[in-house]
């Protein structure tokens, strides 16, 4: 079989040219100056899971019953919010991200002697306002990983009186997370995960709104409850 040397040279040159064009295409940065803006805005949507860190006190009720509570499983909730970003330096940004989290928590109570079980659904729609410091790595073509941490305040818009467990209207705490910014031709997309930890006792222990005295046993069984939350969002900036 005869092989034409000219054809081999032509194919090799064509292959090298194609590889060079692909490398240039990969190195082409979308929105090369987007990170230099003094401030910019955006929005995010995603899912979250609410949790409570429960402290059982083991105190017996007047009838001798002792109840213990836990949250064995989580149900996903919906999150939506806006983003305000302030440029600090090429690697740091301050971010204000007011967000509404629509969700609930299922608390299971069990009486240790009779093993009777009771499920109480606690609905909480939090209006959370976090202030975070975002620290980004160097940009690699069209991606840029980052970490963030900060504090937040939250207002519970979904609480209703008359339920066996009632949360306080105001909560606050700290949060941290991580994500990666992908630079598209016309916007930036950043999948992000954050972990939120409440600091104060979130439970209302003064239950004058309960007319039925036995319903107060669930509140009396807990000495403290602090909020926790995992949030996964997609940021569009």
N, C-alpha and C positions, 0 to 999 in steps of 0.2 A: 504494500500500500504506500503510495507516494504522498508525502505531506508537504504542502506548500509553505515555505518559511515565511513568505510575506503575509499569508493568512494568519499564521501564529502571532507574528508581530502586531498585526492589526487587532486581533482579539485581545492580546495582552494590553495594548494601549487603550482599547475600549473599556476593558475591565478596570484599569487604573483610573481612568477618567471618571467612570461611574462611582468608584469608591470615594474619589476626591469630592465629587458633587454631593454624595450622601453625607460625608463628613462636614462639608460646609453647611448643608441643610440642617444637620443636627446642631451645629454651633450657632446657627442664626437665632438670636434672642428676640422673643416677642416682648414688646413694651419695655425696651431697655432702660427707660428713665422713669418708670412708674413708681419705683421706691424712693425717688428723690422729692416727691411732692410733700409740701409742708403738712397737709392734711388731706384725707379723702374719706369717703363714706361707702357703705355697702349694706348688705343684709345677709342673714343666715337662716337656714331651716334645718331641722334634724329631729332626732329622737333622744329620749332620756329615760332613766329609771330612778324613781324616788325610793329612799330608804330611811329608816329611823334606827338609831342606835339606842336600844331600850335598856333601862336599868330597872330590873325587878327588885322589889324590896322584900318580898316574902311575908308581908304582914297579913295576918288572918283577918277576915271580915267578922262582923258581929255573929254571923251564923257559923263561924269556924272554917269557912272556905278560904283556900289560898290559891290565887290565880297567878299563872306565869304567862308571859307574852313573848312572841317572836314574829318575825316576818320571814317565812321560809322561801318565798318566791317573789319575783318582781314582774310587774306588767309595764310595757313600754308606754311612754307618753309622748306628746308632740311639743316641739319647741320652735319658736319663731322670734326673730329679733332684728335689730338694726346695729350697724357697726359705725363707730366714729374713731378714726385712727389719726394720731398726731406724731409726726416725724421728730425724733430726738437726735439720733445720729444714724449713720449707715447700717448699724446693727441693732438698734433699739427703737421701739415705738411704744407710745402709751395708747391704750385702747379702752374705750367706753362702749359697752355692748348691752344696752337694755334689752331684756329678753322675757317673754312670757312662756312659762312651762305649764302645759295642761297635763295633769296626771293624777294618780291616786296611789294609795298604799293599802294592802290588805294585812291587817294585824290579827294573828290567831292567838286566842287565849285558851289555856287549858287548866282545869282545876285538878290539883295533884291527887286528891283522894278519890273522887268520883270519875276522874278522867273525862269529865264533860268538856266539850270544846265549843268555842264561840268565835265566829269570824266577824270582824268589824272593818268596814271599808272607810278609809279616811281620804277624802278628796281634797287636794290642794292645787290651786292654780297660782303659781308664784310669779309675781312681777319682780324679776331679779335685775339689779343694776351693778354689774361688776366693773372694777377699774383694774386693768392688768398691765403689767410690763411685759412686752413681747421682745424676746431676744432671738434674732435670726442668724443663721450661718451664712457663709458666703454663697452667692448664687451659682448654681451649676447648670449652665444652659438655661432651661426653662423650668427649673424647680429650685426650691429653697426651703429646707426644713427649719423649724423653729420650736422654741419652748416658751411658755408664758406662766406667770403667777401673779396673784393679786388678791384683793379683798372684794366682798360684795355685801350689799344689803338687799333684803327681799321682803315683799309684802304679799301675804297670802290673801288672794282674792276669792278663793273657793270655799272658805270655811263657813259652816252653818251651825248655829246653836241648836241644842236639843239632841245632838248625836252623842253616843257613849264616850267617844274620845274627841277632844277639841284642841286644836293647835292654836298657839298664840299668833296674833296677826303679823308680827314683825320678827324677822330672823336676820342673822348676819353671820359671816364666817370668812374663810379663806379658800382659795382654789388654785389649782395648778393644772397644766395640760401641755399638749404638744400637737403639732400638725405639720403640714407641708404645703407650701404655696406652689401652685402650678400656673405658669404664665401662658394664657391663651392669647390669640391675636387681639381680642377686644375686651377681655376682662381677666381677672385673677380668680382661680378656684382653689380653695384650701379646705380639704377634709381635716377635721380637728376633733380631738377628744379632751374633755375636761373632767376633773374630779373636784366636787364641791363638798366642804365639810362645815357644818354649822357649829357655832360655839356655845350659844346659850341654851338653856332648857326650853324646848319648843312647845312643851305641853302646858295647857291651861289646867291648873289644879283646883281652882276655885269654881266649882260647878253649881252655882246657885240657879242656873237655867234648867237643871234637871229636876223635874217634878217627881219622878219615880226614884226613890232612894236606892233600890237594888242596882240601878244603872250606874251609880257612882262607884261600884266596886272595881270597875275596870280602870278608872282613873286612880283610885287609891292603891291599886296593885303596882303602879309604876312610880318610882321616885324621880325619874328623869328620862327625857327623850330628846336626842339631838338629831338634826337632819343630816342626811348625806345624799349625794346625787351624782350620777354619771351621765354626762351629756356628750352625744356625738352629733356634730353639725357639719354642714357644708357651707362655707363662707363664699359669698360672691362679692368681689370688690372691684 
